[in-house]
Each structure stands twice: as structure tokens, then as C-alpha cells.
Amino acid sequence: MRTTFDAPNERRSPTLSRRRVTLLLLLIAIALGLIILDEQGHLDGAKGQIQAVLQPIEQTLTQTRITIGETIGSVTGQGTMQRRIDELEREIATLREDNIRLKTYQNKIGLLEQELQIRQTYSWQTLSATVVQGSTDNGRRIIRISKGNVDGIEAGMAVVSKEGGSPAALIGVVDRVYAQTADVLLITDYGSTISARTAGTETPAEGLIAGQWQLGSRIKLTDVSRDIPLEVGQYIITAGLSKALATDTPIAQVPPDVPIGTIISVDQTGHSQTAEVQPFVDPDRVRNIWVITGQK
Amino acid sequence: MGDYRPKIEQRIARQILRALMLLSLALVQTALAPTFWRFRADWVLIAVIGWTVLRGLIPGVRWAIYGGLSLDLLGVMPIGSHLLAMLICVIGVAIVVEPLDREQPLLVIGVTLAASVLYGGILSLLLFSQGFPLPWRHYTLVEIFPTAIINTILAIPTFALLRRLYKRGQPTVEA
């Protein structure tokens, strides 16, 4: 009796007959056609609708994954110590937030106009959303969120989040918007570039925060003039110049003074300085985010 | 002619079931278990390659279509990207394994490793063609190779499972 499992070895027909080659070429042509159509935006509507249908399942699975990760972490990571660490992290985060705010105030004290500008710092108009998918599609650092076109989300809007006790900090920029979802390009992605500056120095050092995930680290402050030395421990905030600088990040409209992270090492070789930056928020672990839709 | 109707319906039902199964696997890949530690795992690719080794070109192509389109709909790359990459991998694997003994565990390990590198390479080329400033050397070392190794490790139990399912669920030879 012939069993099913004997079948592969019994196959006699050539793998690539003329008919099969034609079929495969046709399929490849269809795939290429779909890529071109999607790049031109012709499939956004259909893709958005399908994603809207799948969104609840994806969201449930993603939230489940995060919950499982947290549960495993609390079981294996000594619950009491973890709670204490969380408390301390929250305390440190509050102090950091105050510190950033105070340092920023310190630079601009005495000038009413600048003081007013500082008062507007953190007075963002935000829209909360949940992470639907923490995609690692081909190594890109992009997350999908549960708000889209119908909620007023636009490409280029800044996205912030809080992790544990961290300050509300930048995690990415809206890259692509669908009807009910949107893709956020994380600041750790190699394709992400955001204008940034140091907080708390009399003359801020300005540069670009570039994603480094695909290079094996997280984010780096680059293109900083050597005139103003960078120091370990300095806070990095957004400069709000991404749009003007026309960086690679599409239509970046990131407002100024959004916390990003802390300098952990400085490299002063070459004509400019660079610094490794530890982000305040690990974009891979966030489950809730806020999109900055404007400023009050 | 009437004799064929139930069989065609059965075939259609089976294909729908497989499409749903691969969509579920794509959901697992994108939402539930996208990474192991830092590295991603291409669950759908592993299944598609395993099925191609077991069944040959045409069944592999069917799975590549279901799995590739599912990932395209769920992922962030343009629709057609995963489909294209998977089709090319399946064609390559089918040609390579045709004259070989498909029962060899080393065969699955070898083709999964090679197909994963090819898959990552094709998707990277597509990214590059879209203007993504790809750091090729680092990207290969940090992303493509580690993912290929993870995929290869996962391919061994996945292939065993597929083989068992195939033996149990397929009393007759059919794609």
C-alpha cells in the first residue's frame, strides 16, 4: 500500500516544467505589481480595511504578549525587589522630569518671551492609543497603533510614551496612516533622524538623534559641533527643527523640548562629536502611547 | 462529472483552512511572538520551507501565497514584499531538494538557513529600493544572520510537527 509519506520520493515530474515556470513568473510579476501599487498608495484603502478587521485580534495578542512578559519578569525577577525598583524608578523619573524642566527654565530665566515658551513645554495636545503590533518586519523598528485617519492622526506627528516611572519621552514619529491604524517609525530605527539638543546648558549643543538598532545599539546623537563639549549624564531633548532640516524622517513635525534620553558615552574623535544616548523609554516595551497632535 | 463536486469542495475547504492557518501563524509572528530575546523569528517562512521540503514546489507555492500575503497585510512593508521573497525562497528550495532525500534532518537545517538568508536579503533589497538607508554590513550581522540561526533552530521541531500532521492528515497524495 502506498502511504502518503512515500509520495515526495515517488514524484517524477520535473520541478520546473514550462507550465510551472510560466505560472511562477506570473506570480512573481503579480507580487512586483502589488509592491508598486502599494508604494503608490493605491492599496492603502484595502489594507486599512483589512487591518481594521484584524486590529482587535492583533491588539489582544500583542497585549497578551506584553502581559506574559511582565508576568514572567515578575515571577523570575523577585517580585518584591522589582516593586521596590519600580518605586525608585518612579521617584527618579519624577526628579528627572523636574530636573529637565528646571534646567530648561534656568536657561531662559529673565526673558519673558522665553519663559512663556517654557510654560508651553509639555502642554501638548495629545491623543492616547494602544500598541496594536510591535512589528519587527524585516528588522524595521515600527509599531502599529490603534488610532488612524479617522481620529485625526497625520504623518509626521510625534509619539511619546511612559515606561514604568520614566518621564513622558519621545519614542517615534507617525510614518504612515491608515483609516483606523497608523505606523510609528521608532527613534531606534536606522531610518529615523530627529533634531535634538542638550538640555540644561547655557548654549545647547544641537545635533541629530539617529536610530542605531540595525547597527546593534539604540540611538546616537550625531553631527554635534565640537565647540560645545558633550558630557555623560546630559539630558537630550528635541530641538523641533526636524522639519526645517528636511531630515530623512518624513514630514517630521516633532515639537521642541520633548525628552528623549540621557547621554551615556561621548566620542569626540573627528570633526564633530557623537554620543550614545539611553532613551528614557524603551520603545519595545510600551503598550500605551500618546500622539502629540498639537500644542495648546 | 457529479463525482468531482465533493472533491473540489473538499479541496477548496482544505485550502481555505490552510490559508486561515497561515494567517494565524502570521498573527503569531507579528503580534504574539515576534522576537526571541532581541532577534526576530520568521515563523511563516519556517512553515512554508518545511512544507516545501515535504511536499515539493506547487504545495510550497500555495503556502507561500497564503503566508506571504498574510504577512503583507499585517506587516509594515508594501503588499507583495513577503509574497515575492517567499516565492523566490520556495522555488529555490524546491529545486535544491528535488534530487535529495527529504527525510534527512540536515537537509531541513541547511535549506532553512539558506532560505532565511535569501529571504532577509530580498526584503532588505526591497527596503533599499524604497530609499531606506540600509547599513548593509551591520544589518547582515545584526539582523539577517541571527534571524537565520533562530529560524534554523525553530525549523527542526516545526518540521517534525509538519511531518506528523502530514502523515496523519493526508491519507491520499494531494497538494
HADDOCK unambig.tbl for C-alpha pairs under 7 A between the chains (distance, minus, plus):
assign (segid A and resid 4 and name CA) (segid B and resid 167 and name CA) 6.51 0.50 0.50
assign (segid A and resid 4 and name CA) (segid B and resid 170 and name CA) 6.31 0.50 0.50
assign (segid A and resid 4 and name CA) (segid B and resid 171 and name CA) 5.99 0.50 0.50
assign (segid A and resid 4 and name CA) (segid B and resid 172 and name CA) 5.72 0.50 0.50
assign (segid A and resid 4 and name CA) (segid B and resid 173 and name CA) 5.53 0.50 0.50
assign (segid A and resid 5 and name CA) (segid B and resid 167 and name CA) 6.22 0.50 0.50
assign (segid A and resid 7 and name CA) (segid B and resid 173 and name CA) 6.47 0.50 0.50
assign (segid A and resid 8 and name CA) (segid B and resid 54 and name CA) 6.78 0.50 0.50
assign (segid A and resid 8 and name CA) (segid B and resid 55 and name CA) 5.94 0.50 0.50
assign (segid A and resid 15 and name CA) (segid B and resid 57 and name CA) 6.43 0.50 0.50
assign (segid A and resid 15 and name CA) (segid B and resid 95 and name CA) 6.49 0.50 0.50
assign (segid A and resid 28 and name CA) (segid B and resid 84 and name CA) 5.97 0.50 0.50
assign (segid A and resid 31 and name CA) (segid B and resid 80 and name CA) 4.50 0.50 0.50
assign (segid A and resid 31 and name CA) (segid B and resid 81 and name CA) 6.97 0.50 0.50
assign (segid A and resid 31 and name CA) (segid B and resid 83 and name CA) 6.19 0.50 0.50
assign (segid A and resid 31 and name CA) (segid B and resid 84 and name CA) 5.37 0.50 0.50
assign (segid A and resid 32 and name CA) (segid B and resid 80 and name CA) 6.39 0.50 0.50
assign (segid A and resid 34 and name CA) (segid B and resid 79 and name CA) 5.83 0.50 0.50
assign (segid A and resid 34 and name CA) (segid B and resid 80 and name CA) 5.14 0.50 0.50
assign (segid A and resid 35 and name CA) (segid B and resid 78 and name CA) 5.40 0.50 0.50
assign (segid A and resid 35 and name CA) (segid B and resid 79 and name CA) 5.41 0.50 0.50
assign (segid A and resid 35 and name CA) (segid B and resid 80 and name CA) 4.98 0.50 0.50
assign (segid A and resid 35 and name CA) (segid B and resid 81 and name CA) 6.26 0.50 0.50
assign (segid A and resid 38 and name CA) (segid B and resid 78 and name CA) 5.55 0.50 0.50
assign (segid A and resid 38 and name CA) (segid B and resid 79 and name CA) 6.03 0.50 0.50
assign (segid A and resid 39 and name CA) (segid B and resid 78 and name CA) 6.29 0.50 0.50
assign (segid A and resid 47 and name CA) (segid B and resid 73 and name CA) 6.32 0.50 0.50
assign (segid A and resid 51 and name CA) (segid B and resid 74 and name CA) 6.87 0.50 0.50
assign (segid A and resid 58 and name CA) (segid B and resid 27 and name CA) 6.62 0.50 0.50
assign (segid A and resid 58 and name CA) (segid B and resid 31 and name CA) 5.72 0.50 0.50
assign (segid A and resid 61 and name CA) (segid B and resid 31 and name CA) 5.59 0.50 0.50
assign (segid A and resid 61 and name CA) (segid B and resid 32 and name CA) 5.14 0.50 0.50
assign (segid A and resid 62 and name CA) (segid B and resid 31 and name CA) 4.79 0.50 0.50
assign (segid A and resid 62 and name CA) (segid B and resid 32 and name CA) 5.49 0.50 0.50
assign (segid A and resid 65 and name CA) (segid B and resid 32 and name CA) 5.35 0.50 0.50
assign (segid A and resid 133 and name CA) (segid B and resid 30 and name CA) 6.68 0.50 0.50
assign (segid A and resid 133 and name CA) (segid B and resid 31 and name CA) 5.39 0.50 0.50
assign (segid A and resid 134 and name CA) (segid B and resid 31 and name CA) 6.60 0.50 0.50
assign (segid A and resid 135 and name CA) (segid B and resid 30 and name CA) 5.81 0.50 0.50
assign (segid A and resid 135 and name CA) (segid B and resid 75 and name CA) 6.91 0.50 0.50
assign (segid A and resid 136 and name CA) (segid B and resid 34 and name CA) 6.59 0.50 0.50
assign (segid A and resid 136 and name CA) (segid B and resid 40 and name CA) 6.60 0.50 0.50
assign (segid A and resid 137 and name CA) (segid B and resid 75 and name CA) 6.04 0.50 0.50
assign (segid A and resid 137 and name CA) (segid B and resid 76 and name CA) 6.46 0.50 0.50
assign (segid A and resid 138 and name CA) (segid B and resid 120 and name CA) 6.74 0.50 0.50
assign (segid A and resid 138 and name CA) (segid B and resid 123 and name CA) 6.62 0.50 0.50
assign (segid A and resid 139 and name CA) (segid B and resid 143 and name CA) 6.24 0.50 0.50
assign (segid A and resid 191 and name CA) (segid B and resid 132 and name CA) 6.26 0.50 0.50
assign (segid A and resid 191 and name CA) (segid B and resid 133 and name CA) 6.37 0.50 0.50
assign (segid A and resid 214 and name CA) (segid B and resid 138 and name CA) 6.60 0.50 0.50
assign (segid A and resid 214 and name CA) (segid B and resid 139 and name CA) 5.38 0.50 0.50
assign (segid A and resid 214 and name CA) (segid B and resid 142 and name CA) 6.35 0.50 0.50
assign (segid A and resid 214 and name CA) (segid B and resid 143 and name CA) 6.79 0.50 0.50
assign (segid A and resid 215 and name CA) (segid B and resid 138 and name CA) 5.24 0.50 0.50
assign (segid A and resid 215 and name CA) (segid B and resid 139 and name CA) 6.45 0.50 0.50
assign (segid A and resid 215 and name CA) (segid B and resid 142 and name CA) 6.72 0.50 0.50
assign (segid A and resid 216 and name CA) (segid B and resid 142 and name CA) 6.17 0.50 0.50
